[in-house]
């Protein structure tokens, strides 16, 4: 599905707030250390992904417009 953006995750910026997996649990999970892991972006709605990006306190989640 082409939404006009791609989801990027900067694991180095992740502060383990877990807000991304709260808003889009079908797309974001966390490894054993709590750092964000990107799964399948198409599993979440655009609204869920936008909320995950907006509420990420460190800016680790980015929706990059194409």
C-alpha atoms as a printed R data frame, in Angstrom:
   type eleno elety resid chain resno      x      y      z
1  ATOM     1    CA   UNK     A     1  0.000  0.000  0.000
2  ATOM     2    CA   UNK     A     2  1.429  3.382 -1.011
3  ATOM     3    CA   UNK     A     3  0.500  6.088  1.496
4  ATOM     4    CA   UNK     A     4  2.895  8.736  0.293
5  ATOM     5    CA   UNK     A     5  5.320  8.132  3.156
6  ATOM     6    CA   UNK     A     6  7.675  5.507  4.502
7  ATOM     7    CA   UNK     A     7  8.129  4.712  8.172
8  ATOM     8    CA   UNK     A     8 11.652  5.086  9.503
9  ATOM     9    CA   UNK     A     9 12.908  4.190 12.947
10 ATOM    10    CA   UNK     A    10 16.136  5.483 14.475
11 ATOM    11    CA   UNK     A    11 16.858  2.940 17.188
12 ATOM    12    CA   UNK     A    12 19.727  5.103 18.486
13 ATOM    13    CA   UNK     A    13 17.213  7.822 19.434
14 ATOM    14    CA   UNK     A    14 14.755  5.472 21.173
15 ATOM    15    CA   UNK     A    15 14.269  6.293 24.866
16 ATOM    16    CA   UNK     A    16 12.045  3.272 25.553
17 ATOM    17    CA   UNK     A    17  8.854  5.278 26.140
18 ATOM    18    CA   UNK     A    18  6.904  2.596 24.226
19 ATOM    19    CA   UNK     A    19  4.314  5.122 23.013
20 ATOM    20    CA   UNK     A    20  4.780  3.848 19.451
21 ATOM    21    CA   UNK     A    21  3.661  0.324 20.332
22 ATOM    22    CA   UNK     A    22  0.795  1.758 22.364
23 ATOM    23    CA   UNK     A    23 -0.545  3.583 19.280
24 ATOM    24    CA   UNK     A    24  0.430  1.104 16.551
25 ATOM    25    CA   UNK     A    25  1.035 -2.298 18.169
26 ATOM    26    CA   UNK     A    26  0.774 -4.142 14.854
27 ATOM    27    CA   UNK     A    27  3.755 -2.175 13.520
28 ATOM    28    CA   UNK     A    28  6.008 -1.411 16.490
29 ATOM    29    CA   UNK     A    29  7.375 -3.742 19.131
30 ATOM    30    CA   UNK     A    30 10.426 -3.706 21.392
31 ATOM    31    CA   UNK     A    31 13.475 -5.909 21.707
32 ATOM    32    CA   UNK     A    32 14.719 -7.426 24.965
33 ATOM    33    CA   UNK     A    33 16.303 -4.112 25.939
34 ATOM    34    CA   UNK     A    34 13.122 -2.151 25.247
35 ATOM    35    CA   UNK     A    35 14.384 -0.509 22.048
36 ATOM    36    CA   UNK     A    36 11.811 -0.058 19.282
37 ATOM    37    CA   UNK     A    37 11.617 -2.612 16.461
38 ATOM    38    CA   UNK     A    38  9.844 -1.796 13.208
39 ATOM    39    CA   UNK     A    39  7.508 -4.474 11.946
40 ATOM    40    CA   UNK     A    40  5.025 -4.191  9.078
41 ATOM    41    CA   UNK     A    41  3.874 -0.578  8.549
42 ATOM    42    CA   UNK     A    42  0.898 -1.662  6.440
43 ATOM    43    CA   UNK     A    43 -0.500 -3.501  9.460
44 ATOM    44    CA   UNK     A    44 -1.441 -0.150 11.043
45 ATOM    45    CA   UNK     A    45 -3.664  2.664  9.883
46 ATOM    46    CA   UNK     A    46 -2.234  5.985  8.777
47 ATOM    47    CA   UNK     A    47 -3.819  7.573 11.845
48 ATOM    48    CA   UNK     A    48 -2.109  5.089 14.178
49 ATOM    49    CA   UNK     A    49  1.265  5.698 12.539
50 ATOM    50    CA   UNK     A    50  0.837  9.474 12.672
51 ATOM    51    CA   UNK     A    51 -0.038  9.255 16.363
52 ATOM    52    CA   UNK     A    52  3.019  7.081 17.022
53 ATOM    53    CA   UNK     A    53  5.245  9.618 15.275
54 ATOM    54    CA   UNK     A    54  3.676 12.595 17.049
55 ATOM    55    CA   UNK     A    55  3.866 11.058 20.530
56 ATOM    56    CA   UNK     A    56  7.402  9.672 20.293
57 ATOM    57    CA   UNK     A    57  9.279 11.871 22.785
58 ATOM    58    CA   UNK     A    58 12.676 11.353 21.171
59 ATOM    59    CA   UNK     A    59 11.722 11.625 17.497
60 ATOM    60    CA   UNK     A    60 12.824  8.050 16.821
61 ATOM    61    CA   UNK     A    61  9.710  7.440 14.695
62 ATOM    62    CA   UNK     A    62  9.561  9.374 11.427
63 ATOM    63    CA   UNK     A    63  7.021  9.285  8.622
64 ATOM    64    CA   UNK     A    64  9.103 10.444  5.677
65 ATOM    65    CA   UNK     A    65  6.927 11.938  2.949
66 ATOM    66    CA   UNK     A    66  7.765 10.885 -0.584
